[in-house]
């Protein structure tokens, strides 16, 4: 056979061999297809707090399977199930892999959340379990649908009163109610309301009372509360007054509506503008509406009632700027009473941080006299 024809024969044999090899390796029994997730479900998809959901799956052509969150490798890549107990609404993602690609699917498991219907601040009365507004709670799933069959736990974080119940459940109207009785000595409380493992919130309760001391309280407000808290409990003041420009003190006038005046110290620059972070350092009670002490003393009480409740004052005096008043100082209690000379009736109660007792007369009283603010006498204001 000629040499040229022999060369073409060799080339033909090589081409047939390669074609046969490729054909054999493209067999239908080994397709080049990525995996397919046939089904991925969660039952139930809406949970009450603490309950579990069963994730079930079926795949085709998967060599390995991963579940997220958690980076969990599932042992059977073809079919199987796994229980999950999420603390909050969670999207679970299933990813199937093989050498040709991957496939993914997701399901959402909803978990109840706690909702406080009427804010975080509640007004009360001493020796009463009446709150305004009433503390109302709902438990909602992630689709905002109310859930009834769950319990809401309530704990006293701060306070010496009592709860109507430490665990409540939403009723037919999907709402649970909590009552707190101010039957102790404290006029304030903090409650922690929680759906265990899911959601919690702290709420703040204040009674309308007059309580002297290091953490004095008047008209729902405590010493060093912020202007933001004052507004949460009492609304906006009728007026903000700067009685001594440059002093850093501002007067928040709630006298007409609430029978109280708050003095706050400015935060930042001394510019006469009140901010939500300015803090209380004195409270002036100017009307019986402003509250009563545990001894029954309020605006309108008399000398004999004061003496019966607190004994003789540590100091007393009168000032030219307020000629019709006598001022009775109970510094160790943090109380100062302005009384009408004519009928010995209290017309204003000042709450201040308790001080050491002062001697009658002498330099201490004269020093007080030099601090009188005469720029706005309507508040009977003596700045410290």
KOLKESE-939628 format. One record per residue (C-alpha): residue number from 1; residue in one letter; x, y negated, z. Coordinates in pm, 1 decimal, padded with zeros to 6 digits, always signed. Each point is the difference from the previous one (the first is absolute). Layout:
% residues N
NUM,A,X,Y,Z;
...
//
This chain:
% residues 384
1,X,+00000.0,+00000.0,+00000.0;
2,X,+00133.8,-00340.4,-00089.2;
3,X,+00136.1,-00205.7,+00292.1;
4,X,-00248.7,-00289.8,-00056.1;
5,X,-00306.8,+00226.6,+00030.9;
6,X,+00143.9,+00161.3,+00313.5;
7,X,+00019.9,-00344.7,+00171.7;
8,X,-00365.4,-00076.0,-00065.5;
9,X,-00098.5,+00338.9,+00140.1;
10,X,+00183.0,-00071.9,+00325.9;
11,X,-00175.6,-00337.1,+00036.9;
12,X,-00338.6,+00165.1,-00060.7;
13,X,+00061.9,+00262.9,+00269.6;
14,X,+00095.7,-00270.6,+00254.7;
15,X,-00315.9,-00200.9,-00072.4;
16,X,-00222.7,+00305.4,+00040.5;
17,X,+00167.0,+00086.7,+00331.0;
18,X,-00050.1,-00355.2,+00146.2;
19,X,-00362.9,-00010.3,-00114.6;
20,X,-00073.0,+00337.0,+00158.9;
21,X,+00166.2,-00111.4,+00327.4;
22,X,-00204.7,-00321.8,+00021.3;
23,X,-00320.5,+00180.9,-00079.3;
24,X,+00060.7,+00253.5,+00274.0;
25,X,+00064.8,-00272.2,+00258.2;
26,X,-00318.7,-00193.7,-00083.5;
27,X,-00216.8,+00284.8,+00121.9;
28,X,-00362.9,-00079.8,+00111.1;
29,X,+00077.1,+00166.9,+00332.9;
30,X,+00231.5,-00290.9,+00098.0;
31,X,-00173.5,-00326.9,-00098.7;
32,X,+00166.4,-00335.7,+00045.3;
33,X,-00291.9,-00141.6,+00204.2;
34,X,+00005.9,-00205.7,+00323.2;
35,X,-00203.9,+00125.7,+00297.9;
36,X,-00369.1,-00082.0,+00041.1;
37,X,-00184.4,-00067.6,+00328.7;
38,X,-00339.7,+00160.8,-00052.6;
39,X,-00155.9,-00122.5,+00326.5;
40,X,+00096.5,-00193.8,+00313.3;
41,X,-00269.9,-00067.5,+00264.1;
42,X,-00042.3,-00116.6,+00361.6;
43,X,-00284.2,+00140.9,+00213.2;
44,X,-00130.7,-00196.6,+00181.3;
45,X,+00122.3,-00323.1,-00156.3;
46,X,-00145.6,-00218.7,+00279.3;
47,X,+00123.1,+00076.5,+00351.7;
48,X,-00096.3,-00096.5,+00348.0;
49,X,+00301.9,-00091.3,+00215.1;
50,X,+00211.0,+00305.6,+00086.9;
51,X,-00158.6,+00230.0,-00259.7;
52,X,+00184.2,+00186.8,-00279.0;
53,X,-00052.6,+00033.4,-00375.3;
54,X,+00085.6,+00304.6,-00212.4;
55,X,+00196.2,-00079.3,-00316.2;
56,X,-00042.7,+00273.1,-00265.1;
57,X,+00172.3,+00032.7,-00337.9;
58,X,+00035.4,+00215.5,-00310.1;
59,X,+00268.7,-00046.0,-00268.0;
60,X,+00120.4,+00161.7,-00322.8;
61,X,+00360.7,+00036.8,-00108.0;
62,X,+00150.9,-00163.4,+00311.8;
63,X,+00338.0,+00115.8,+00128.9;
64,X,-00014.5,-00219.7,+00312.3;
65,X,-00252.7,-00219.4,+00178.7;
66,X,+00042.8,-00304.9,+00228.2;
67,X,-00253.3,-00177.4,+00223.4;
68,X,+00035.2,-00368.3,+00091.9;
69,X,+00020.5,-00180.8,+00238.0;
70,X,+00240.0,+00211.9,+00198.1;
71,X,+00200.6,+00151.6,-00286.8;
72,X,-00148.4,+00342.4,+00077.6;
73,X,+00101.9,+00289.4,-00229.6;
74,X,-00290.6,+00244.0,-00032.1;
75,X,+00095.0,+00368.6,+00002.6;
76,X,-00247.3,+00120.9,-00265.6;
77,X,+00012.0,-00220.2,-00311.5;
78,X,-00297.9,+00167.6,-00166.4;
79,X,-00283.6,-00015.0,+00253.5;
80,X,-00033.7,-00083.0,+00368.4;
81,X,-00121.8,-00239.9,+00271.2;
82,X,+00128.7,-00203.0,+00293.3;
83,X,-00166.2,-00179.3,+00294.6;
84,X,+00079.0,-00367.8,+00060.5;
85,X,-00101.5,-00228.0,+00288.7;
86,X,+00072.4,-00361.4,-00098.9;
87,X,-00012.9,-00285.0,+00251.8;
88,X,-00137.5,-00240.0,-00260.1;
89,X,-00135.4,+00002.0,-00356.1;
90,X,+00264.3,+00176.8,-00211.6;
91,X,+00052.2,+00073.2,-00369.6;
92,X,+00149.3,+00351.5,-00036.9;
93,X,+00195.2,+00064.9,-00321.9;
94,X,+00074.5,+00346.4,-00141.7;
95,X,+00286.0,+00030.9,-00252.9;
96,X,+00064.0,+00319.3,-00203.4;
97,X,+00336.7,+00057.3,-00173.0;
98,X,+00155.8,+00229.0,-00257.3;
99,X,+00294.6,-00030.5,-00239.9;
100,X,-00216.5,-00170.6,-00262.8;
101,X,-00155.6,-00272.7,+00213.6;
102,X,-00242.6,-00063.7,+00280.2;
103,X,-00363.2,-00078.8,+00080.4;
104,X,-00157.8,-00186.4,+00294.0;
105,X,-00338.1,-00049.4,+00166.2;
106,X,-00124.3,-00187.4,+00307.3;
107,X,-00284.3,+00007.7,+00250.7;
108,X,-00094.5,-00253.7,+00268.5;
109,X,-00083.9,+00103.5,+00355.5;
110,X,-00190.8,-00272.2,+00183.9;
111,X,+00031.6,-00048.5,+00375.4;
112,X,-00214.3,-00216.9,+00224.4;
113,X,+00119.8,-00348.0,+00100.6;
114,X,-00111.8,-00212.4,+00294.4;
115,X,-00177.4,-00328.1,-00065.5;
116,X,-00071.6,-00265.9,+00262.9;
117,X,-00311.7,-00172.3,-00128.8;
118,X,+00019.7,-00332.8,+00178.9;
119,X,+00361.6,-00098.3,+00049.6;
120,X,+00254.1,+00049.3,+00276.8;
121,X,-00116.6,-00255.4,+00261.1;
122,X,-00296.7,+00041.3,+00234.2;
123,X,-00155.2,-00225.2,+00263.5;
124,X,-00136.3,+00132.1,+00326.6;
125,X,-00121.2,-00102.9,+00344.0;
126,X,+00143.3,+00096.1,+00336.2;
127,X,-00192.1,+00280.3,+00175.9;
128,X,-00169.7,+00085.9,-00325.5;
129,X,+00036.3,+00243.9,-00288.6;
130,X,-00155.6,-00241.7,-00247.7;
131,X,+00228.8,-00083.2,-00292.5;
132,X,-00061.7,-00255.2,-00270.9;
133,X,+00029.5,+00122.3,-00263.9;
134,X,-00047.7,+00361.8,+00097.6;
135,X,+00298.5,+00217.4,-00085.7;
136,X,-00122.8,+00200.3,-00300.8;
137,X,+00201.9,+00267.2,-00183.8;
138,X,-00036.4,+00213.4,-00310.1;
139,X,+00203.3,+00283.4,-00146.6;
140,X,+00028.1,-00009.6,-00379.0;
141,X,+00150.7,+00235.8,-00251.5;
142,X,+00226.0,-00130.6,-00274.6;
143,X,-00305.0,-00060.4,-00218.6;
144,X,-00144.7,-00230.2,+00271.5;
145,X,-00273.7,+00249.2,+00084.9;
146,X,-00090.1,+00015.4,+00373.1;
147,X,+00076.9,+00320.0,+00192.1;
148,X,-00211.3,+00093.1,+00302.5;
149,X,+00147.1,+00330.0,+00118.0;
150,X,+00319.2,-00133.5,+00156.8;
151,X,+00097.9,-00139.1,+00338.4;
152,X,+00158.4,-00337.5,+00071.5;
153,X,+00214.5,-00017.5,+00312.8;
154,X,+00026.6,-00314.5,+00212.4;
155,X,+00270.8,-00070.7,+00260.0;
156,X,+00063.2,-00300.4,+00225.6;
157,X,+00349.9,-00131.4,-00075.4;
158,X,-00035.9,-00298.3,+00233.8;
159,X,-00284.1,-00082.8,+00238.5;
160,X,-00161.5,+00118.2,+00321.5;
161,X,-00359.7,+00032.9,-00119.4;
162,X,-00178.9,+00313.1,-00115.2;
163,X,-00111.0,+00140.4,-00336.5;
164,X,-00347.4,+00127.1,-00076.4;
165,X,+00170.2,+00305.1,-00157.4;
166,X,+00352.2,+00102.6,-00098.0;
167,X,-00123.3,+00182.1,-00310.0;
168,X,-00282.8,-00106.8,-00229.9;
169,X,-00153.4,+00135.1,-00319.9;
170,X,-00177.6,-00191.1,-00278.3;
171,X,-00378.0,+00030.8,+00017.4;
172,X,-00274.1,+00007.9,-00258.5;
173,X,+00096.8,-00347.5,-00121.8;
174,X,+00361.8,+00119.1,-00050.2;
175,X,+00117.4,-00233.1,+00278.7;
176,X,+00144.2,+00066.0,+00346.9;
177,X,-00018.6,-00260.0,+00277.9;
178,X,+00233.1,-00052.3,+00295.5;
179,X,-00075.3,-00195.4,+00317.2;
180,X,+00257.5,-00127.0,+00252.8;
181,X,-00103.4,-00109.9,+00348.3;
182,X,+00200.0,-00288.7,+00151.4;
183,X,-00062.1,+00138.8,+00350.7;
184,X,+00361.0,-00046.5,+00116.6;
185,X,+00198.7,-00312.8,+00079.8;
186,X,+00155.1,-00051.1,-00343.0;
187,X,-00191.6,-00205.1,-00250.5;
188,X,+00184.7,+00145.5,-00297.5;
189,X,+00057.3,+00342.9,-00150.4;
190,X,+00161.6,+00172.8,-00295.6;
191,X,-00156.3,+00317.1,-00139.7;
192,X,+00158.7,+00251.3,-00235.7;
193,X,-00259.5,+00152.1,-00228.4;
194,X,+00116.9,+00299.7,-00203.4;
195,X,-00096.0,+00285.3,-00225.2;
196,X,+00281.0,+00231.8,+00115.3;
197,X,+00275.1,+00051.9,-00253.8;
198,X,-00171.5,-00219.8,-00255.9;
199,X,-00047.6,-00361.4,+00099.6;
200,X,+00001.6,-00223.8,+00306.8;
201,X,-00049.7,-00364.8,+00084.6;
202,X,+00027.6,-00219.2,+00309.6;
203,X,-00285.4,-00233.7,+00089.1;
204,X,+00006.5,-00289.3,+00246.6;
205,X,-00271.3,-00075.4,+00253.6;
206,X,-00026.2,-00315.0,+00212.6;
207,X,-00256.9,-00104.7,+00259.0;
208,X,-00124.2,-00353.3,+00053.3;
209,X,+00145.7,-00063.0,+00343.6;
210,X,+00246.9,-00214.6,+00195.2;
211,X,+00294.3,+00200.4,+00134.2;
212,X,+00299.8,-00188.1,+00148.7;
213,X,+00350.6,+00139.8,+00027.0;
214,X,+00310.2,+00063.2,-00209.8;
215,X,-00217.6,+00116.0,-00290.2;
216,X,-00286.7,-00241.4,+00058.2;
217,X,-00315.6,+00029.6,-00207.0;
218,X,-00283.9,-00231.6,-00096.8;
219,X,-00267.2,+00022.1,-00271.8;
220,X,+00141.2,+00330.0,-00136.9;
221,X,+00354.7,-00141.2,-00026.8;
222,X,+00318.1,+00091.6,+00192.3;
223,X,+00315.0,-00196.4,+00075.4;
224,X,+00228.8,+00003.9,-00305.8;
225,X,-00271.7,+00118.7,-00236.2;
226,X,+00043.0,-00153.7,-00344.1;
227,X,-00226.3,-00250.5,-00172.5;
228,X,-00080.1,+00283.2,-00239.6;
229,X,-00149.7,+00200.7,+00290.1;
230,X,-00182.0,-00304.6,+00134.5;
231,X,-00175.2,-00035.1,-00335.0;
232,X,-00075.2,+00373.6,-00017.6;
233,X,-00198.6,-00024.0,+00324.6;
234,X,-00128.2,-00358.7,-00004.2;
235,X,+00003.0,-00118.9,-00359.4;
236,X,+00157.2,-00326.1,-00115.3;
237,X,+00035.7,-00289.1,+00248.4;
238,X,-00213.4,-00309.7,-00037.3;
239,X,+00318.8,-00206.0,+00002.7;
240,X,+00378.3,+00028.9,+00035.6;
241,X,+00142.1,-00286.4,+00206.8;
242,X,+00362.2,-00109.4,+00035.7;
243,X,-00017.4,-00195.9,+00330.1;
244,X,+00371.2,-00077.3,+00025.4;
245,X,+00158.6,-00010.0,-00347.2;
246,X,+00337.4,+00170.3,-00002.0;
247,X,-00065.4,+00198.1,+00320.0;
248,X,-00060.7,+00331.6,-00178.3;
249,X,-00336.2,+00042.0,+00176.8;
250,X,-00332.6,+00018.3,-00181.3;
251,X,-00354.4,+00005.1,+00137.0;
252,X,-00256.5,+00231.8,-00160.5;
253,X,-00344.1,-00141.5,+00075.7;
254,X,-00276.0,+00258.4,+00050.8;
255,X,-00166.7,-00202.3,+00272.4;
256,X,-00343.7,-00062.5,-00149.3;
257,X,-00063.3,+00352.3,-00131.3;
258,X,+00199.7,+00216.9,+00244.3;
259,X,+00062.1,-00215.8,+00306.4;
260,X,+00374.6,+00048.2,-00028.4;
261,X,+00313.4,-00176.3,-00124.2;
262,X,+00321.8,+00181.6,-00091.1;
263,X,+00347.4,-00151.3,+00015.2;
264,X,+00256.5,+00158.4,-00228.2;
265,X,+00370.1,-00053.3,-00058.6;
266,X,+00101.3,-00053.0,-00359.4;
267,X,+00208.9,+00250.0,-00192.5;
268,X,+00275.9,-00147.9,-00213.6;
269,X,+00008.4,-00369.2,-00074.8;
270,X,-00182.0,-00236.5,+00235.5;
271,X,-00229.8,-00154.6,-00256.1;
272,X,-00341.3,+00001.2,+00164.9;
273,X,-00130.0,+00274.1,-00233.6;
274,X,-00138.3,+00317.2,+00157.5;
275,X,+00105.9,+00339.3,-00138.7;
276,X,-00138.9,+00347.7,+00058.8;
277,X,+00312.4,+00088.1,+00203.9;
278,X,-00023.2,-00286.4,+00251.1;
279,X,-00046.1,+00151.1,+00347.8;
280,X,-00216.9,-00085.7,+00300.2;
281,X,+00164.0,-00144.1,+00310.8;
282,X,-00303.2,-00156.7,+00173.0;
283,X,-00378.0,+00042.4,-00007.4;
284,X,-00244.6,-00265.2,+00119.5;
285,X,-00349.8,+00124.5,+00089.7;
286,X,-00240.9,-00293.5,-00025.6;
287,X,-00344.2,+00164.7,+00018.4;
288,X,-00168.3,+00297.7,+00169.0;
289,X,-00020.4,+00146.3,-00351.5;
290,X,+00376.8,+00054.2,+00025.7;
291,X,-00038.0,+00276.4,+00257.5;
292,X,+00018.1,+00085.5,+00372.1;
293,X,+00273.5,+00137.7,+00225.2;
294,X,-00044.3,+00331.6,+00180.6;
295,X,-00075.3,-00205.8,+00314.6;
296,X,-00287.2,-00174.6,-00176.5;
297,X,+00177.2,-00333.7,-00047.7;
298,X,-00083.1,-00196.7,-00313.5;
299,X,-00055.3,-00354.7,-00117.3;
300,X,-00272.1,-00125.8,+00235.6;
301,X,+00134.5,+00173.2,+00313.4;
302,X,+00052.7,-00212.7,+00313.5;
303,X,+00279.4,-00063.3,+00253.4;
304,X,-00145.7,+00244.3,+00255.8;
305,X,-00021.3,+00272.0,-00264.2;
306,X,+00361.5,-00063.1,-00106.4;
307,X,+00123.2,+00013.4,+00359.0;
308,X,-00195.5,+00320.4,+00065.6;
309,X,+00149.2,+00163.0,-00311.1;
310,X,+00362.9,-00120.4,+00016.5;
311,X,+00057.0,-00178.4,+00328.9;
312,X,+00138.7,-00352.4,+00024.7;
313,X,+00179.4,-00134.3,-00308.7;
314,X,+00378.7,-00018.3,+00010.4;
315,X,-00005.5,-00362.5,-00114.3;
316,X,-00260.9,-00252.6,-00101.7;
317,X,+00005.3,-00346.1,-00147.4;
318,X,-00166.9,-00255.9,-00219.1;
319,X,+00132.0,-00207.5,-00288.4;
320,X,-00072.1,-00346.5,-00137.6;
321,X,-00080.2,+00142.0,-00341.3;
322,X,-00279.5,+00210.3,+00152.9;
323,X,-00130.0,-00211.3,+00289.0;
324,X,-00317.1,+00201.8,+00048.1;
325,X,+00178.5,+00331.7,+00055.4;
326,X,+00186.2,+00184.0,+00271.3;
327,X,+00237.3,+00271.9,-00122.0;
328,X,+00045.7,+00313.3,+00209.1;
329,X,+00313.6,+00202.7,-00075.6;
330,X,+00024.6,+00374.4,+00068.1;
331,X,+00341.0,+00037.2,-00166.0;
332,X,+00079.7,+00348.5,+00126.0;
333,X,-00322.3,+00120.4,-00164.5;
334,X,+00043.3,-00201.4,-00318.3;
335,X,-00319.3,-00200.4,+00058.6;
336,X,-00070.9,-00372.0,-00002.1;
337,X,-00347.5,-00139.8,+00072.2;
338,X,-00124.0,-00346.0,-00096.2;
339,X,-00282.5,-00101.1,+00231.8;
340,X,-00232.4,-00299.3,+00001.0;
341,X,+00069.7,-00208.0,+00309.8;
342,X,-00362.1,-00099.4,+00037.0;
343,X,-00152.0,+00348.4,+00029.2;
344,X,+00309.5,+00229.6,+00031.8;
345,X,-00109.1,+00201.2,-00303.0;
346,X,+00254.3,+00163.6,-00234.3;
347,X,-00010.5,-00153.1,-00348.8;
348,X,+00310.0,+00168.5,-00147.0;
349,X,+00214.5,+00306.9,+00074.7;
350,X,+00357.4,+00015.9,-00131.3;
351,X,+00171.1,+00335.5,-00047.6;
352,X,+00379.8,-00017.0,+00012.2;
353,X,+00290.2,+00236.1,+00070.7;
354,X,+00021.6,+00042.0,+00381.4;
355,X,+00265.8,-00210.0,+00168.5;
356,X,+00160.4,-00004.2,+00343.3;
357,X,-00203.1,-00184.4,+00264.1;
358,X,+00057.0,-00375.7,+00019.5;
359,X,+00012.8,-00209.5,+00313.8;
360,X,-00274.2,-00251.7,+00046.5;
361,X,+00097.4,-00344.7,-00123.1;
362,X,+00366.0,-00083.2,-00059.2;
363,X,+00199.8,+00014.1,-00321.3;
364,X,-00182.1,+00295.7,-00150.0;
365,X,-00331.5,-00182.4,-00012.8;
366,X,+00166.2,-00319.3,-00124.9;
367,X,+00175.9,+00199.7,-00269.0;
368,X,-00335.1,+00134.3,-00114.5;
369,X,-00127.2,-00356.4,-00016.9;
370,X,+00270.8,-00089.1,-00251.5;
371,X,-00119.4,+00278.1,-00232.1;
372,X,-00353.0,-00126.3,-00040.3;
373,X,-00107.3,-00037.3,-00360.6;
374,X,-00218.9,-00308.4,-00030.8;
375,X,-00031.7,+00013.2,-00379.8;
376,X,-00313.5,+00216.1,+00009.4;
377,X,-00179.6,-00008.0,+00334.7;
378,X,-00300.8,+00200.8,-00110.8;
379,X,+00188.1,+00324.4,+00077.5;
380,X,+00125.4,-00101.8,+00346.8;
381,X,+00333.4,+00108.6,-00138.4;
382,X,+00323.9,+00012.5,+00199.6;
383,X,+00275.3,+00156.2,-00204.7;
384,X,+00260.4,+00208.8,+00184.5;
//
